[in-house]
Amino acid sequence: MIKEIAGKNRIAILGGIGVLLVMIVLGASMSLTRAQQNTVVGYIDSERLVKEFVEPTVREPLTKETDRLQQELDAEIAKLPNGDENKKLEEAQALKNKYQAVLDQKKQELIAPLLAQTKASIEEVADARGITIVLDNTYGLVIYGGVDLTDVVLKDLMAGK
């Protein structure tokens, strides 16, 4: 009697596993079919976005900061004591490195929000056009197909500038 119950349970368990596997396979194939039907690829040229939006936007404030820091650096170097020429060159190089780090930090402070703005614009444009994947085609990775979003993103960025 126990063998009969164990055998019936075994058949029920195997049947349940079989039904579960069929459901998983059907669900996966339906998801794959939906994914294939709904995937729309877009692309942007990030080099163009940098050249036409980021660089012009940061050019003036970065030039002003560079000029200000250069004046400070020149004043600091002028204060260095005359004497050992090698020591003076080392100190001048150390000052130059210090000011370069300050300039690099300022550059990052100016660029970071613009990159975030660019990313947000790409997402908004892609969503509005039903694009599900956006690639960067700066180096010609997209050979065929897809939707070029670069001009629309640039227009959006310039409008929000």
C-alpha positions in Angstrom: 0.0 0.0 0.0 2.8 2.4 0.8 4.5 1.6 -2.5 1.2 2.4 -4.3 0.9 5.8 -2.6 4.6 6.6 -3.2 4.2 5.6 -6.8 1.1 7.8 -7.3 2.8 10.7 -5.5 5.9 10.2 -7.7 3.7 10.3 -10.9 1.9 13.5 -9.6 5.2 15.2 -8.8 6.7 14.3 -12.1 3.5 15.5 -13.9 3.7 18.8 -11.9 7.3 19.3 -12.8 6.5 18.6 -16.5 3.7 21.1 -16.5 5.9 23.7 -14.8 8.7 23.2 -17.4 6.2 23.6 -20.2 5.0 26.8 -18.6 8.5 28.1 -18.2 9.4 27.3 -21.8 6.2 29.0 -23.1 6.8 32.0 -21.0 10.4 32.4 -22.0 9.5 32.1 -25.7 6.7 34.6 -25.4 9.0 37.1 -23.6 11.7 36.6 -26.3 9.1 37.1 -29.0 7.9 40.3 -27.3 11.4 41.6 -26.8 12.3 41.0 -30.4 9.2 42.8 -31.6 9.6 45.8 -29.3 13.3 46.5 -29.5 14.1 49.7 -31.4 17.8 50.7 -31.5 18.9 54.3 -31.7 22.4 55.7 -31.6 24.2 59.0 -30.9 27.6 60.4 -31.8 28.9 61.4 -28.4 31.9 63.1 -30.0 29.6 65.5 -31.8 27.6 66.1 -28.6 30.8 67.1 -26.8 32.1 69.2 -29.7 28.8 71.0 -30.4 27.4 71.3 -26.8 29.8 70.6 -24.0 32.9 72.3 -25.3 31.1 75.6 -26.3 29.3 75.7 -23.0 32.4 75.3 -20.9 34.8 77.3 -23.1 34.2 80.8 -21.6 34.1 79.9 -17.9 37.1 77.6 -18.3 39.1 80.2 -20.1 38.3 82.7 -17.3 39.4 80.2 -14.7 42.5 79.3 -16.7 43.5 83.0 -16.9 42.9 83.6 -13.2 44.9 80.5 -12.2 47.7 81.4 -14.6 48.0 84.9 -13.0 48.1 83.3 -9.5 50.7 80.8 -10.7 52.9 83.5 -12.2 52.6 85.5 -9.0 53.6 82.5 -6.9 56.5 81.7 -9.1 57.7 85.3 -9.0 57.8 85.0 -5.2 60.1 82.0 -5.3 63.6 82.9 -3.9 66.4 83.3 -6.3 69.3 81.0 -5.6 69.6 77.3 -6.5 68.1 77.2 -10.0 67.3 73.4 -9.8 65.4 74.0 -6.5 63.5 76.9 -8.0 62.6 74.8 -11.1 61.3 71.9 -8.8 59.2 74.3 -6.7 57.9 76.0 -9.9 56.9 72.6 -11.2 55.2 71.6 -8.0 53.2 74.9 -8.1 52.3 74.2 -11.7 51.1 70.7 -10.8 49.1 72.2 -7.9 47.4 74.7 -10.2 46.8 72.1 -12.9 45.0 70.0 -10.4 42.8 72.9 -9.4 42.0 73.6 -13.1 41.2 69.9 -13.7 38.9 70.0 -10.7 37.1 73.1 -12.1 36.8 71.4 -15.5 35.2 68.4 -13.9 32.8 70.7 -12.0 31.8 72.4 -15.2 31.5 69.2 -17.3 29.8 66.8 -14.9 26.4 68.6 -14.9 26.5 68.9 -18.7 27.1 65.2 -19.1 24.2 64.4 -16.8 22.1 66.8 -18.8 23.2 65.1 -22.0 22.3 61.7 -20.6 18.9 62.9 -19.5 18.3 64.4 -22.9 19.2 61.2 -24.7 16.8 59.3 -22.4 14.0 61.7 -23.0 14.4 61.8 -26.8 14.7 58.0 -26.9 11.6 57.5 -24.7 9.6 60.0 -26.8 10.5 58.1 -30.0 10.0 54.6 -28.5 13.7 53.8 -28.7 14.6 50.9 -26.2 18.4 50.8 -26.7 20.7 53.7 -27.5 24.3 53.0 -28.6 27.2 55.4 -29.0 28.2 55.4 -32.7 31.2 57.7 -32.3 33.5 55.1 -33.7 31.2 53.7 -36.3 29.9 50.7 -34.4 26.5 50.8 -36.0 26.9 49.5 -39.5 23.3 49.3 -40.6 19.9 50.3 -39.2 19.0 52.1 -36.1 17.8 55.6 -35.6 20.3 58.5 -35.4 19.3 60.6 -32.4 22.3 63.0 -32.4 20.6 66.0 -34.1 17.4 65.7 -32.0 19.5 65.4 -28.8 21.6 68.5 -29.8 18.5 70.5 -30.5 17.0 69.5 -27.2 20.2 70.4 -25.3 20.5 73.7 -27.1 16.9 74.6 -26.3 17.5 73.8 -22.6 20.9 75.6 -22.5 
